[in-house]
Amino acid sequence: MQDTADPRAAERPAAGEPPAGSPGDAVDRARAEWARVHPDLDTTPMAVAGRLRMVAAAVGRAAEEVVREHGLTRAEFDVLCALRRARSPLTPTGVTAATLASGAATTKRLEHLTARGYLQRTPDPRDGRVSRLALTGEGTDLVDRLLPAVLDAERRATAALGDGARADLDAHLRALLRALG
């Protein structure tokens, strides 16, 4: 009986093993451990999903360091940025949509940022139960000062890729996000 297996199979690493010459990482180790515990499971999706989480956390930490020096969290800075980009004041629901946060998280952030003097709330002229949110002059100045530093931190965090690889990754991630809805 002739062996019909893929001749390249010997060149591919086993599940959870890094490519030849690669030192491996936490995701490779986790996949190798799962391969021992559940050799019947295909952990290939973990290679991408795990690394996406790790990269997002690392890039987030780099930006977080910049805004933390000003008493903000990255999520609060994202709220300020959403308001800075907006063509007109936003409702709390609009901020929630722009930042992809929960309503409860948005409420907490808005309260903190208003108390710090970065936001102003005004009642909606058509519906007094709804407030409109805009940056104060101090909030605008803060975003304009911090944004270049945040972008620089994110640029440094992704610099190992180089411009071409960064553009390719951007295109792949955009396609994945589109497919996920």
N, C-alpha and C positions, 0 to 999 in steps of 0.2 A: 504494500500500500504506500503510495507516494505522499509525502508531507506537503500539504497545500497551504501551510501557514504563511502569513505575510513575512517575507524575508527581512523587512525593516523592523519587525517586532524586536529582534535582538538588539537593535540600536536604540529603541525607546526605553526610557527608565520604567521600572515597575511602579505601580500606583504609590504615590507618596514619596517617591525617590526623586531627588533633583537631577536635572540633566547632567550628563558627564562633564566634569570639570567645574561644576557649580557647587558652592559650599552648602547650599540648602538654606532654609529659613524655618521659622516657626510653623508656617503652613505645611512645608514638606514634612517636618517632624510629626505634626498632627495627622497628616494623611498616612504616614508610615505606621503610626500607632493604630489608627483605625484599620489599616490593612491587616494588622496582626489580630485585632479584636473581631473584625467583620470582613474577612477577605472576600466575601461575596458582594460587598457594596462598592459601587463606583464612586469614588470621592473626587472625581475630576471637577465637578462644579465648585467644590471647596477651594480649588486652586485659584480660581478667579474671585469668587465671593469673599474668601478669607483675605486675600491680598487687597481687594478693594476696601474692605473695612480697615485694614491696617494702614493703608496709604491715606485714607480719609482721616483717620485719627492723627497720623503724624503731621499731615499738612494742617489740620485743624489746630494742633498744639503749637505749631510755628506761628500761626496768625494770632492765636489766643495769647501768646506771650506779649505781643505788641499791644493789644487792647487792654490786657490786665493791668498794665502800668498806669492806665487811666481810670481804673476802677470799674471796668466793663467786662462782661463776658463776650465771647464771640457772637452768641445769639443776640445779645443786646445791640452789639455793633451792627449786625445784620438788619435789625429793626431800623436803626438810624439810617443805614444805607438805603433801605427800601423807601423811606420817607424822603431822603435826599434825591433819589432818582425820580420820584413821582412828580407828575406835572401839576398836581393839585393835592390838597390835603386828602388823606386816606381815612377810612373808617377803621376801627379795630379789626373788623372782618377782612378788610382789604389788606391790612398788615399781616394778618394770619395767612392769607392766601399768598402774599408776596414772599413770606419767609418759610412757608411750608411747616409751620409750627401748629401746635394745638391751640385752641382758644384759651385754655387755662394758662398755658405757658406765655401766650401773648399778653394776656391781662397782667400777669406778674411783671413781665418786662416793661410794659407800658407804664405801670405804676412806678417802678424804680426810675425809669428814664424821665418821667414827669417830675418826680421828687428831686432829681438831680438838676433840673432846669434845662434839659435838652429838648423836651417836647412841650408843646402847648395844645390843650384840648379846647375846642370851641363847639358849642351845640350846633347841630345841623339846623339850618334855618327852616327846612321843610318838616323835620321830625326831631323835636327836642330830646327824644329818648336816645338818639344816636349822636355820638360825638365825632368831630373831624379832628384829625391829628396832623400837626405840622411841626417841623423842627423850629426851635428858637434860633436866634443868631448864634448863640453859644453851641447848640447842637450842630448847626451847619459848619461852623468853624472846626469843631472837633472831627467831624467826618472828613472834611477836606484836608485836615492835618494828618489823620491816621491812615486814610486809604492808601496813599503811596507807600507807607511803611508796611501795611498788611500785604499789598501786592508784591512788594519786594521780598517779604518773608515767604510768600507762596512761590515766587519765582525761584528763590534759593532752594526751597524744599523739593522742587521738581526739576532742578537744573541738571541732575544726572541723566535725564532723558535726552537732552539736546532738543533743538527746535523741531527737527523733522519727526522724531519719535513722539514729542509732545503733541504735535499736530495730528499724527496718526492715532494716538491714544484718545485725543479729543473727539475725533471722528468716530472711533469705535464706541466710546462711551455714549455719545449722542445717539448712535444707532441703537444701542442697548436700551437706553432710557426711552426712546421712541417705541421700541418693541414692547417694553414693559407698561407702556401707557402712561 
